[in-house]
Amino acid sequence: ILVLSVISYIAWKDKIYTQALVTSTVSTADAADVSCISLDGYVFQYSHDGMNCIDESGAAVWNQTFEMQSPMAETCEAVVAVADYNGRKIYIADKNRLLGTVETNLPIRSFSVSARGTVAAVLDDSSVTWIYLYDTDGSTIAAVRTTMGDSGYPLDIALSPDSKLLGVSYLTVDGSRAKTNIAFYNFGSVGQDYSDNLVSVYICDDNVVPDIKFFDDKYFYALGTDRIMFFSGDETPQMTEQSELGTEEILAVHNSKDYVAVTSAGGGNEGAYCTRVYDKEGELRFTRYSDIEYGDIAFTKSLIALYDSKSWLVLGTDGKKKFESDFAYSVRSVVPTSVKGRYQLVASDKIETVELR
């Protein structure tokens, strides 16, 4: 039994797929201007006039209408928040229902959401920039006052899934040099012993860090202009690893609870584009070169799908190719389901469920 189990596991791990079999098709309203992202296995769509969620069978779960000029969306596990750039309202939902709304008294510049529905928002007030934490009922949990001359300007913010830690990437100027301070605030019991709940700061000289995210309650990454840094700690995060990215232009970054992928241009003879995949502890799992600019990535626990509107490439977490194919139509988003090898392909007028076999 042990030998058969080992053989079965190796066969499962090394499985190569040869076809994508369509198992179901659901027609949807033709909406070319709709943005689509994965929400814990469900399809989440949003546009200027509303948002909706569709389950793995293609059935609509809920729908919310609104009017926005430049809608932005942030997710954490099964929770999503949507707000208008320069607007004053944030909608919070999970894949099952609308959880609440937040009204702000200042224009929204950026925001982050936790798995509990807590929202951190950067609000602009001329010479002062505020970072507010809100509950799903719209009540204020905490506020952080920032200025360019004091802490710097918040380029990006990130909430941990449990809402306890807040990471902020502050852009500062030292003479003619730009640098970034990555600050961590703890709103739990440990943070109460620190001034303004600020528990740790990491200074990045001669580097701008526009993208930061929590993998989970303990692990965190910060992507700079020429490096990616990894932090660990569920109370006072500290940098544990960093990897130099060189001078290549960074085109995109995508992450899951376990991995982060950085796609850059200038791969040289090996390919025009380079995708590096790291685990949450900062280990480089693999580097993949390609002449196709795969602009999006869909993660599962064991598979990583790189895709654009015309084709997709499915890899194992070790970088080995599992499947490669062109799409039969233009695809806006590839959404993994709860079943390994089963995906939803979202087009402008339909959603097809396919199984890799």
C-alpha positions as CSV (number, residue, x, y, z in Angstrom):
1,I,0.0,0.0,0.0
2,L,2.9,2.4,0.9
3,V,4.6,1.7,-2.5
4,L,1.4,2.2,-4.4
5,S,0.7,5.4,-2.5
6,V,4.2,6.8,-3.3
7,I,3.8,5.8,-7.0
8,S,0.3,7.5,-7.1
9,Y,1.7,10.7,-5.5
10,I,4.6,10.9,-8.0
11,A,2.3,10.3,-10.9
12,W,-0.1,13.0,-9.6
13,K,2.8,15.5,-9.0
14,D,4.4,15.0,-12.4
15,K,1.1,14.8,-14.3
16,I,1.2,16.5,-17.7
17,Y,-2.1,17.7,-19.2
18,T,-2.8,17.3,-22.9
19,Q,-6.2,19.0,-23.3
20,A,-8.6,21.5,-21.7
21,L,-12.1,19.9,-21.8
22,V,-15.1,22.3,-21.7
23,T,-17.5,21.0,-19.1
24,S,-20.0,23.9,-19.0
25,T,-20.8,27.3,-20.6
26,V,-22.8,30.1,-19.1
27,S,-23.8,33.1,-21.3
28,T,-23.4,36.5,-19.7
29,A,-24.3,40.1,-20.8
30,D,-21.7,41.5,-23.2
31,A,-19.6,43.9,-21.2
32,A,-16.2,44.7,-22.6
33,D,-15.4,47.4,-20.0
34,V,-15.9,45.1,-17.0
35,S,-12.8,44.1,-14.9
36,C,-12.7,40.6,-13.6
37,I,-10.7,39.0,-10.8
38,S,-10.7,35.8,-8.8
39,L,-12.4,35.9,-5.4
40,D,-11.5,32.7,-3.5
41,G,-12.7,30.5,-6.5
42,Y,-15.6,32.7,-7.5
43,V,-15.6,35.2,-10.4
44,F,-15.8,38.8,-9.2
45,Q,-16.6,41.5,-11.8
46,Y,-16.8,45.3,-11.4
47,S,-17.2,48.3,-13.7
48,H,-18.2,51.9,-13.6
49,D,-21.9,51.1,-12.7
50,G,-21.6,48.2,-10.3
51,M,-20.2,44.9,-9.2
52,N,-21.3,41.2,-9.0
53,C,-20.1,37.8,-7.9
54,I,-20.6,34.5,-9.8
55,D,-20.0,31.1,-8.2
56,E,-18.2,28.0,-9.7
57,S,-21.4,26.9,-11.5
58,G,-21.8,30.2,-13.3
59,A,-24.8,31.3,-11.2
60,A,-25.0,34.9,-10.0
61,V,-24.6,35.1,-6.2
62,W,-25.2,38.8,-5.6
63,N,-25.2,42.2,-7.4
64,Q,-24.5,45.7,-6.3
65,T,-25.0,48.9,-8.4
66,F,-23.1,52.2,-8.0
67,E,-21.6,54.9,-10.1
68,M,-17.8,55.4,-10.2
69,Q,-15.4,57.2,-12.5
70,S,-12.3,55.1,-11.8
71,P,-13.2,52.0,-9.8
72,M,-10.4,50.2,-7.9
73,A,-10.7,46.8,-6.2
74,E,-8.6,45.1,-3.5
75,T,-9.1,41.5,-2.3
76,C,-8.0,39.3,0.7
77,E,-9.0,35.7,0.6
78,A,-12.8,35.7,0.2
79,V,-13.3,39.5,0.8
80,V,-13.2,42.3,-1.7
81,A,-13.4,46.1,-1.4
82,V,-14.2,48.5,-4.2
83,A,-13.9,52.3,-4.2
84,D,-13.6,55.2,-6.7
85,Y,-10.3,57.0,-7.0
86,N,-10.9,60.4,-5.4
87,G,-14.3,59.1,-4.3
88,R,-15.6,58.9,-0.7
89,K,-17.3,55.6,-0.5
90,I,-16.0,52.0,-0.1
91,Y,-18.1,48.9,-0.7
92,I,-17.0,45.8,1.2
93,A,-18.3,42.3,0.3
94,D,-17.3,38.7,0.5
95,K,-18.2,36.0,-2.1
96,N,-21.6,35.5,-0.5
97,R,-22.9,38.9,0.2
98,L,-22.3,42.7,0.7
99,L,-20.8,43.2,4.2
100,G,-21.1,46.9,4.5
101,T,-20.0,50.4,3.2
102,V,-17.6,53.0,4.5
103,E,-18.2,56.8,4.0
104,T,-15.1,58.9,4.2
105,N,-14.8,62.7,4.7
106,L,-11.8,63.1,2.4
107,P,-10.9,61.8,-1.1
108,I,-9.7,58.2,-1.3
109,R,-6.2,57.7,-2.9
110,S,-5.7,54.0,-2.2
111,F,-6.9,51.3,0.2
112,S,-6.4,47.7,1.5
113,V,-8.8,45.2,2.9
114,S,-8.4,42.3,5.4
115,A,-10.0,38.9,5.4
116,R,-12.3,40.2,8.2
117,G,-13.5,43.1,6.1
118,T,-11.5,45.8,7.9
119,V,-10.4,48.5,5.4
120,A,-7.4,50.8,5.6
121,A,-7.7,53.8,3.4
122,V,-5.3,56.6,2.4
123,L,-7.1,59.9,2.4
124,D,-5.7,63.1,1.0
125,D,-6.1,66.4,3.0
126,S,-3.8,68.9,1.1
127,S,-0.6,69.1,3.2
128,V,-1.6,66.2,5.4
129,T,-2.3,62.6,4.4
130,W,-4.4,60.4,6.7
131,I,-4.5,56.6,6.9
132,Y,-7.8,55.5,8.4
133,L,-8.9,52.0,9.6
134,Y,-12.6,51.3,9.2
135,D,-14.8,48.4,10.3
136,T,-17.5,47.0,8.0
137,D,-20.2,49.2,9.6
138,G,-18.2,52.3,8.7
139,S,-17.0,53.1,12.2
140,T,-13.4,54.3,12.6
141,I,-11.0,51.9,14.3
142,A,-7.8,54.0,14.2
143,A,-6.1,56.9,12.3
144,V,-2.5,57.6,11.4
145,R,-1.5,61.2,10.5
146,T,1.3,61.5,7.9
147,T,3.1,64.4,6.2
148,M,5.8,64.5,3.6
149,G,8.2,66.3,5.9
150,D,7.6,63.9,8.8
151,S,6.9,60.3,7.9
152,G,6.7,60.7,4.1
153,Y,4.0,60.1,1.5
154,P,2.2,56.6,1.7
155,L,2.9,55.0,-1.7
156,D,1.1,51.8,-0.8
157,I,-0.6,50.2,2.2
158,A,-1.3,46.6,3.2
159,L,-3.4,45.0,5.9
160,S,-2.7,41.6,7.3
161,P,-5.7,39.1,6.9
162,D,-6.4,39.3,10.7
163,S,-6.4,43.1,10.6
164,K,-3.7,43.4,13.3
165,L,-0.8,44.6,11.2
166,L,-0.7,47.5,8.8
167,G,2.3,47.9,6.5
168,V,2.9,51.3,4.9
169,S,5.5,52.2,2.2
170,Y,6.5,55.8,2.8
171,L,8.2,57.8,0.0
172,T,10.6,60.4,1.5
173,V,13.2,62.8,0.0
174,D,16.7,63.3,1.5
175,G,18.2,66.2,-0.4
176,S,18.0,65.1,-4.0
177,R,17.7,61.4,-3.2
178,A,14.4,59.5,-3.0
179,K,14.1,56.7,-0.5
180,T,11.4,54.5,1.0
181,N,10.6,53.7,4.6
182,I,8.6,50.5,5.2
183,A,6.7,50.9,8.4
184,F,4.7,48.4,10.4
185,Y,1.9,49.3,12.8
186,N,0.5,46.8,15.3
187,F,-3.1,47.4,16.4
188,G,-3.1,44.4,18.8
189,S,-2.0,44.2,22.4
190,V,1.7,44.4,21.5
191,G,1.3,47.6,19.6
192,Q,-0.2,49.4,22.5
193,D,3.2,49.5,24.1
194,Y,4.6,51.5,21.2
195,S,4.2,55.1,20.3
196,D,1.5,55.5,17.7
197,N,1.5,51.6,17.4
198,L,4.6,51.9,15.2
199,V,6.5,48.6,15.9
200,S,9.2,48.4,13.2
201,V,10.7,50.4,10.3
202,Y,13.0,49.4,7.5
203,I,14.8,52.1,5.5
204,C,15.4,51.5,1.7
205,D,18.0,54.0,0.5
206,D,17.9,55.0,-3.2
207,N,14.9,52.8,-3.8
208,V,11.2,53.4,-4.4
209,V,8.8,50.7,-3.1
210,P,5.4,51.0,-4.8
211,D,4.0,47.6,-4.1
212,I,3.6,45.8,-0.7
213,K,1.4,42.9,0.4
214,F,0.8,40.4,3.2
215,F,0.8,36.7,2.2
216,D,-0.8,35.9,5.5
217,D,-0.7,37.1,9.1
218,K,3.1,36.5,9.4
219,Y,4.7,36.9,6.0
220,F,5.0,40.0,3.8
221,Y,6.8,41.2,0.7
222,A,7.8,44.7,-0.6
223,L,8.7,45.2,-4.2
224,G,11.1,48.0,-5.0
225,T,12.6,49.3,-8.2
226,D,15.5,46.9,-8.3
227,R,14.8,44.3,-5.6
228,I,12.1,42.4,-3.7
229,M,12.3,42.1,0.1
230,F,10.6,39.6,2.4
231,F,9.6,40.2,6.0
232,S,8.5,37.8,8.7
233,G,6.8,38.3,12.1
234,D,3.2,38.4,13.3
235,E,4.0,41.1,15.9
236,T,7.0,43.2,14.9
237,P,7.9,42.2,11.3
238,Q,11.6,42.2,10.3
239,M,13.3,41.7,6.9
240,T,14.5,38.2,6.5
241,E,15.4,37.9,2.8
242,Q,15.9,40.1,-0.3
243,S,16.6,39.3,-4.0
244,E,18.2,41.7,-6.5
245,L,16.1,42.1,-9.7
246,G,18.7,44.2,-11.7
247,T,17.8,47.0,-14.0
248,E,15.0,45.2,-15.9
249,E,11.7,47.0,-16.2
250,I,9.2,45.4,-13.9
251,L,5.9,44.9,-15.8
252,A,3.7,43.2,-13.3
253,V,3.6,41.5,-9.9
254,H,1.0,38.9,-8.7
255,N,0.7,37.1,-5.5
256,S,-1.3,34.4,-3.6
257,K,-1.1,33.2,0.0
258,D,2.0,31.2,-0.8
259,Y,3.8,32.8,-3.8
260,V,4.7,36.0,-5.5
261,A,5.5,36.3,-9.2
262,V,7.5,39.2,-10.7
263,T,7.4,39.7,-14.5
264,S,10.0,41.9,-16.1
265,A,11.2,42.8,-19.6
266,G,14.6,42.2,-21.1
267,G,15.2,38.5,-20.7
268,G,17.8,38.5,-23.4
269,N,18.5,35.5,-25.5
270,E,16.5,33.2,-23.3
271,G,13.3,35.2,-23.9
272,A,11.9,38.7,-24.1
273,Y,10.2,38.4,-20.8
274,C,11.2,36.9,-17.5
275,T,8.9,35.7,-14.6
276,R,10.5,34.9,-11.2
277,V,8.4,33.1,-8.7
278,Y,9.2,33.2,-5.0
279,D,7.6,31.5,-2.0
280,K,6.5,33.6,1.0
281,E,9.8,32.9,2.8
282,G,11.7,34.6,0.0
283,E,13.1,31.4,-1.7
284,L,13.3,31.7,-5.5
285,R,11.3,28.7,-6.7
286,F,11.9,29.1,-10.4
287,T,12.7,31.5,-13.2
288,R,10.7,31.2,-16.5
289,Y,11.6,33.0,-19.8
290,S,9.2,33.5,-22.6
291,D,8.7,35.5,-25.8
292,I,5.0,36.0,-24.8
293,E,4.1,38.7,-22.4
294,Y,1.8,36.9,-20.0
295,G,0.2,39.8,-18.3
296,D,-1.8,37.9,-15.7
297,I,-1.2,34.9,-13.4
298,A,-3.7,32.6,-11.6
299,F,-2.4,30.7,-8.6
300,T,-3.5,27.5,-6.9
301,K,-1.7,25.5,-4.3
302,S,0.1,23.3,-6.8
303,L,-0.4,25.0,-10.2
304,I,0.6,28.5,-11.6
305,A,-1.2,29.6,-14.8
306,L,0.4,32.4,-16.8
307,Y,-2.0,33.9,-19.5
308,D,-2.9,36.7,-21.8
309,S,-6.1,37.1,-23.9
310,K,-4.8,34.6,-26.5
311,S,-3.1,31.8,-24.7
312,W,-2.0,30.3,-21.4
313,L,0.8,28.3,-19.9
314,V,0.3,26.2,-16.8
315,L,3.3,25.4,-14.6
316,G,3.9,23.4,-11.5
317,T,5.3,25.2,-8.4
318,D,8.7,23.9,-9.5
319,G,8.4,25.6,-12.9
320,K,7.9,22.5,-15.0
321,K,5.4,22.9,-17.8
322,K,2.1,21.1,-17.2
323,F,0.0,22.4,-20.1
324,E,0.1,25.0,-22.9
325,S,-2.5,26.0,-25.4
326,D,-4.1,28.9,-27.3
327,F,-7.6,30.0,-26.4
328,A,-10.4,29.6,-28.9
329,Y,-11.6,33.1,-28.1
330,S,-10.4,36.3,-26.3
331,V,-10.2,35.6,-22.6
332,R,-10.4,38.4,-20.0
333,S,-9.6,36.3,-16.9
334,V,-8.6,32.8,-15.8
335,V,-10.2,31.9,-12.4
336,P,-9.1,28.7,-10.6
337,T,-11.9,26.8,-8.8
338,S,-11.6,24.6,-5.7
339,V,-10.9,21.5,-7.9
340,K,-7.3,21.1,-9.1
341,G,-7.0,21.5,-12.8
342,R,-10.5,23.1,-13.2
343,Y,-10.7,26.7,-14.3
344,Q,-13.3,29.2,-15.4
345,L,-12.4,31.1,-18.5
346,V,-14.1,34.5,-18.5
347,A,-14.9,36.2,-21.9
348,S,-16.9,39.3,-22.5
349,D,-20.1,37.4,-23.2
350,K,-19.7,34.0,-21.5
351,I,-17.9,31.9,-18.8
352,E,-16.6,28.5,-19.7
353,T,-15.6,25.9,-17.1
354,V,-12.7,23.7,-18.4
355,E,-10.9,20.8,-16.9
356,L,-7.3,20.0,-17.7
357,R,-6.8,16.3,-18.5
